[in-house]
């Protein structure tokens, strides 16, 4: 399972509102909301690219692979 760490990135950088990210990146608020709450089903690569540029991070900072089988044990 892949999880989105947008909320963690925002917290680490003391960004309190999604609207700051919306205005800085131009990404749709609904898209960011679903990523923030880790409910996104599909992420377009240009969206991930904008977020990586905005946060000055890599894809591995934004997303994390968690083995669902290991989590159950």
The 8 nearest C-alpha neighbors of each residue, nearest first, counted from 0:
[[1, 65, 64, 67, 66, 2, 63, 68],
 [2, 0, 64, 63, 65, 62, 3, 66],
 [1, 3, 63, 62, 37, 64, 4, 0],
 [2, 4, 62, 37, 5, 61, 34, 63],
 [3, 5, 61, 7, 6, 62, 8, 2],
 [6, 4, 8, 35, 7, 3, 61, 9],
 [5, 7, 35, 9, 8, 4, 10, 36],
 [6, 8, 10, 4, 5, 9, 11, 12],
 [9, 7, 5, 11, 10, 6, 4, 12],
 [8, 10, 14, 6, 12, 7, 11, 13],
 [11, 9, 13, 7, 12, 8, 14, 6],
 [12, 10, 8, 9, 13, 7, 14, 6],
 [11, 13, 9, 10, 14, 8, 54, 7],
 [14, 12, 10, 11, 15, 9, 8, 16],
 [15, 13, 9, 12, 16, 10, 19, 17],
 [14, 16, 13, 17, 9, 10, 19, 12],
 [17, 15, 18, 19, 14, 20, 9, 21],
 [16, 18, 20, 19, 21, 15, 31, 28],
 [17, 19, 21, 16, 20, 22, 28, 23],
 [20, 18, 17, 22, 21, 16, 23, 14],
 [19, 21, 23, 17, 18, 22, 24, 16],
 [22, 20, 18, 25, 26, 24, 19, 23],
 [23, 21, 19, 20, 25, 24, 18, 26],
 [22, 24, 20, 21, 25, 19, 53, 26],
 [25, 23, 26, 21, 22, 20, 49, 53],
 [26, 24, 21, 22, 23, 27, 20, 28],
 [27, 25, 21, 24, 28, 46, 31, 30],
 [26, 28, 30, 29, 25, 31, 21, 32],
 [27, 29, 31, 30, 32, 21, 26, 18],
 [30, 28, 32, 31, 27, 33, 34, 26],
 [31, 29, 27, 33, 28, 32, 34, 26],
 [30, 32, 34, 28, 29, 33, 35, 27],
 [33, 31, 35, 29, 34, 30, 28, 36],
 [32, 34, 38, 39, 30, 36, 31, 35],
 [33, 35, 37, 31, 39, 32, 36, 38],
 [36, 34, 32, 6, 5, 37, 33, 31],
 [35, 37, 33, 34, 38, 32, 6, 39],
 [38, 36, 34, 35, 3, 39, 33, 2],
 [39, 37, 33, 36, 34, 40, 35, 32],
 [40, 38, 33, 34, 41, 37, 42, 30],
 [39, 41, 38, 42, 33, 37, 34, 1],
 [40, 42, 39, 43, 38, 34, 30, 44],
 [43, 41, 44, 46, 40, 39, 47, 30],
 [42, 44, 46, 45, 47, 41, 48, 30],
 [43, 45, 47, 46, 48, 42, 49, 41],
 [46, 44, 48, 47, 43, 49, 42, 50],
 [47, 45, 49, 44, 48, 43, 50, 26],
 [46, 48, 44, 50, 45, 49, 51, 43],
 [47, 49, 45, 51, 46, 50, 44, 52],
 [50, 48, 52, 46, 51, 47, 53, 45],
 [49, 51, 53, 47, 52, 48, 54, 46],
 [50, 52, 56, 48, 54, 55, 49, 53],
 [53, 51, 55, 49, 50, 54, 48, 56],
 [54, 52, 50, 51, 55, 49, 24, 23],
 [53, 55, 51, 56, 52, 50, 8, 12],
 [56, 54, 52, 51, 53, 57, 50, 49],
 [55, 57, 51, 54, 60, 52, 58, 61],
 [58, 56, 60, 59, 51, 61, 55, 52],
 [57, 59, 61, 60, 62, 51, 56, 47],
 [58, 60, 62, 57, 61, 63, 56, 64],
 [61, 59, 57, 58, 62, 56, 4, 63],
 [62, 60, 58, 4, 59, 3, 5, 57],
 [63, 61, 3, 59, 2, 4, 60, 58],
 [62, 64, 2, 1, 59, 65, 3, 61],
 [63, 65, 1, 0, 2, 66, 62, 59],
 [66, 64, 0, 67, 1, 63, 2, 70],
 [65, 67, 69, 68, 0, 70, 64, 1],
 [68, 66, 70, 69, 0, 65, 71, 64],
 [69, 67, 71, 70, 66, 72, 65, 0],
 [68, 70, 66, 72, 71, 67, 65, 0],
 [71, 69, 67, 68, 72, 66, 65, 0],
 [70, 72, 68, 69, 67, 66, 65, 0],
 [71, 69, 70, 68, 67, 66, 65, 0]]
